């Protein structure tokens, strides 16, 4: 298994990014990920009860179609809380892309990120789509990965190459996110492309496992977005021996887990205003869910996060308070806390509760003055 800290498209995939004028800055704001041949798709969406228009359209398409060929994405506008107009605009994005690509509309998925409550400039998107599609190429993944960003300071990208029963396959992932990050699913978009030959059931299972241990294990500000989406396309172009729930699944799942976890960590490292990357490990718990609950209670404590920013020894008391407030019954004598130096940029916090053998890791950051500055200026 080889890891590349860049986006390298698998066989049969093309991409591009252009400026459609959605962002006032005229930066890239419209992206397309395209599979030359139909691909299986898996998706995970936010649990926010208010769901943006693109999520609603994607759920319809995932019910209607068994294969997909494109994901069209805009940044700078979330197309959320826009009523029936938003649904029509999201549908139009898939229609325009499908017509120009000459594929069925239900084979196109859609995603949006940015300001909530403002209608998409759909006419600008329509005008830009022919240029977007004309420029599709393997190298233009470098444009697509920037076109999905909002307040991000850098693109999140990773590629893993591995062999399945002697056949090389590639898994490439790109993501965006730096604020409104909380579990289920952390404000983020993630797009994963692979040429692996895999059954639909195995693809869905692998993605669910990967998201649970990655994007659902990060928190910046404990604010859940209505747009969070992770989509994987698998087009089978590698022609490897079929991956199902039993054959070759463990290896593929391990690689996908790594792709998602590395992207999730990049999101935390790029968190708005952050100066510290914090790994919180809770060990000796009764179950993974119990360990994660305690870890998140620490990660989402503003008192803990500001103490880490200040490099204050008082962080210790903040951890104790957060563990006790988690709702999990813990005996004081069983609680042990360890920490690496607060002076470093990467900080490890270990919490042992002596209740079992399970453990969980959560990733977060400190809370700084800069976070407030960024979010008071984002409008």
N, C-alpha and C positions, 0 to 999 in steps of 0.2 A: 504494500500500500504506500503510494507516494502522495505527499501533500504539497500543493502549490498555493502560495498566498496571492493568487490572482485568479481571475475568471477566465477559464479556458473552455470553450463550448464543446460539448460532446458531439459525436457524429450525428449529422442530420439536423443540427440546430443553427439558426441564424438570429441576429439581433440588431437593433439600431435604436438611437435616441436622437431627438430633434427638439428645437425650441418652437412651441406652438403659440407662444405669447401668453401663456397662462400666468407665468410669473412676470411681475413687472421688471425684474432684473434681466429678462430675456435669456436667462440660463436655460439649459436643457430641461424640459419638463414633460416630454411625451416619449414613452419607450414601448418597444415591441419585442417580444420573445416568440420565435416562430419555429415550429418543427416541420421539416419538409414533408414528412409522412405523418399520418395520424398517430397520436400518442395517447396512452392512458394518463389519466389525471387523478391526483389525490389532493385534498384540500382540508385545511383546518382554519376555523374562523373564531373571532372574538366571542366571548360569552356575554358581552354587553347587550342589554335588552333592546337598546336602540341600535339598529344596524344600518350602516350606510347603503345607499342604493346599489353599488357594485356587488356587495355581498348577496343581496337579494337576487340579483340577476344571475350570479354564479351558481347559487343553489338551484335555480330553475334549470340552467344549462346542464348542471351535473346530473340532474334527474332525467333530462331529455336525451342526452348523448352518452355514448360509451367511449368515444375518442375525441381528441381535441388537437388543435394545431396552433393556437396562438393565445397569447396573453397581452392585452394592450393596457398600458398603465400611464396615468398622469399624476404629476405632483404639483403642489401649489394650491390645490382645491380638493377637499375631501368628498365632495358630492354627497354630503350627509345632512340630514334634517332639511331636505329640499323638496319633500313631498312628492307628488306624482310627477312633477317636472324632473326631479332628480332621477326617477326610475326611467323616464323617457330618454333622458340624456345618456344614462348608462347603456340603455339598449341601443341608442344611436351609435355610441362608440363601438359596440360589437358589430353593428350593421355596416358601418363605414369600413371597418377593418376587414370584415368578412367579404364584402363586395369587391374590394380592391385585391384581396388575396385569392378570390374565387373559391371560397370555402363556405360551407353552411354556417349561418349565424350562430347556431348553438354550439359550434366547435370553437368559438372564441370566448375566452374568459376576460374579465376586466377588473382593474383595481385603481383606486384613487387615494391620495393622501394630501393633507394640507388643511386649509381653513374650513371649519365646519359652518354650515348655514348659508353658504353662498352658492348660487347656481354656477354650473360649469359654463365657460365660454365655448359652447359646443360647436359653433360655426368655425372658430379658430382651429379646433381639433379636427373637424372635417377637412379643412383646407390643408392641414399639415400631414394628414395620413398618407396621401400618395407619396410625398417625399420620404416619409418614415419607412414605407414599404420598399420604395425604390432603392434605399440605402442599406437594405438588409444584407449582412455579411457576417462571417465568423468573427472578424476583427472588431466589428462595431459593437460587440458586447461592452467594450470600453466606453462607448457613448451611452448605452442603455443603463449601465450601472450608476451613472451620474444623473441620468434623467429621472430616476425614481426618488432622489433625495430632497429633503426639505431643510431642516436646520442642521442636518448632519455636517460634520467637519471633514469626513472622509467616506469613501465608498467601502462597503463591507463586501468582501469577495473571498472565495476559496474554491479550490478544485481538488478533488481526490481521484487518483487513478488506481485501480486495483484489478486483479484477475479473478474471474469467476469460472471455475473449472477449466482454467487454461486460456480463457478468452479475456482480453483487456476490455474494461468498461470505464466510463468516466462519470463522475457526479460533480456538477458545478452549481454553486450557490451564490446568489447575491441578495443583499437585504438593505433596508433603510430603517433608521430609528435612532433617536437620541433623547427624546422627551416623551411624556405620557407613556411611560413604560411600567407595566404591572403584569402580573401573571394573568393568563387566560385572555389575550395572549401578550402580552408585553407591548407605545404606538409604533407599529412596525408593519412592514411588508417584507415577505421573503419569497423568492422564486428559485426553485431548484430544478435543474434540468439533467436528465441522465439518458444515456443510450442503452441502458440495461433492458434485457428481455425479462419481464416480471409479470406475474398475474395481478389482476386488479385487487384481489383480497390481500395479497402479500404487500402490495404497494401501500394500500390504506393502513395496514397494520404497522408497517415500518415507519410511516410518517407519523402516526399517532404516538408511537413509542418515542421517536426522536424529538417531537415537539414537547412532550411531557417532561423530558429530561433536559431541555435546552431553553426554548423560548418561554416555557412556563416555569422556568427557574431563575428568572431575572426580574429585577425591579429597580427603577430609578426614583420614581416619585409616587408609586402606588396609584397611578391614574390610568384607568383602562379606556382604550380608544374604541369607538364604534366601527373602525375600519380595518382592524388587525386581520391580516390574511397571510397564510403560507400555502403556496401551491407548488406541487411537483408534477412535472411531465416526464413520462418514460416512453420513448419511441421504439425501443427494441432494436435499434440499428446495429448494435454490437453483435447481435445474433449469438449471444452466449446461451449456454444451456439454461432452460427456463428456471427462473427463481420462483418458488412458491412458498407456502407457509412452512415447509419442511426442508426442501432441497436448496442449499446455498443461501438460505434466508439470513442466518446469523452473520455471515460475512458482509452481506449487503447492508443489513441493519446497522452493524457496527460502523460502517463507513458513513452511512447517512446520519447516524447519531453525531459523529464527529463533525460533519459539515454543519449541522444545525447548531451544535454547541459552540463551535468557533465563531459562527456568525452572531450568536447570542452574546458571547463575550465581547465581540467588537462593538455591539450596540451599547453595552454598559461602559466600555472604555471611551466611547464617544458621547457619553451622557452630558446633557446640557449643564455647563458650568463645573463639571466634575474635575477634581484633582487627584482622586484616589480610586483605585479599583479594589473592591473588597470581595473576598471569597469567604462565605460563612458555611462551615460544615458542622452539622449536628450529628453526633454519633451516639451509638448505644441506645437507640430509641426502639419502641415496640414495632414500629412500621415506618415505611418510607413516607407515607402521608403525614404521620405524626412528626417525624423529623423535619419535613419540609414546612409544616405549619409553624413550628418553633423558629426555624431559620428565617421565614418570611416576617415573623413578628419582630425579629431583630432588624432585618433589612429595611423594614418600613417604619422604623422608629426614627422620627426626625431628631430626637434627642441624641440617639446613637450616631446618626449620620453627621450631625453638626459637631459632635465630640470628636469624631474621626477627622473631620476637616481641621479642627483646632489642634489635633494631635494631643488631646487632653487625656490624662490618666483616668479621668472620670468616665470614660467610655465603658469601663468595667461595670460601674453601677448601672449604666444604661442597659447593658446586656442582661444583667441580673433582672432588672425590672421588666424588660421585654419578654424574657423567658417565662417569668411568673405570670405575665398578663396574657400568655398564649392560650390559656384555657386547659393546658395539659398539666395534670397533677404530677409534681416533681418534689421529691424530698430534698431539702437543702443540702444534706450531707452527700447526696449523690451528684450534685451539680459541680462540674469542673469547667473552668474557662481558661483557654490559652490564646495568646495573640502574638503575632510577629511585630516587629518594630513599626510604630505608627509614622515614623519619619520617612518610610519608603513609599513609593507610588503604589505598589501592589501589597496588599495587606491580607493576611490570613487570620481568621477567627475560628477557633475550634471550641465547640460546646459539647461536653459529654454529660449524659443524663442517667446513665446506668439503669436503663429500663428494658433493654433488649439488645438485638444485634443489628438493627437497621440503621441506615444513615441516609442523609440527603445533603446536597450542596446547592446553595443559592448564591447568585452573584448580584452585587449592588455597587453603589458608589457613595461618596460623601455628598453633603448638601451644602452649597456655597452661596455667597452673595451673587455670583455670576448667574446662577440658575434663576434667581428672582429677576435680574436684569434682562435676561433673554426672554422670559415669559411675559414680562410686562411690556416688552417691545414687539411681541409677535402678534400682528393684527393685519 
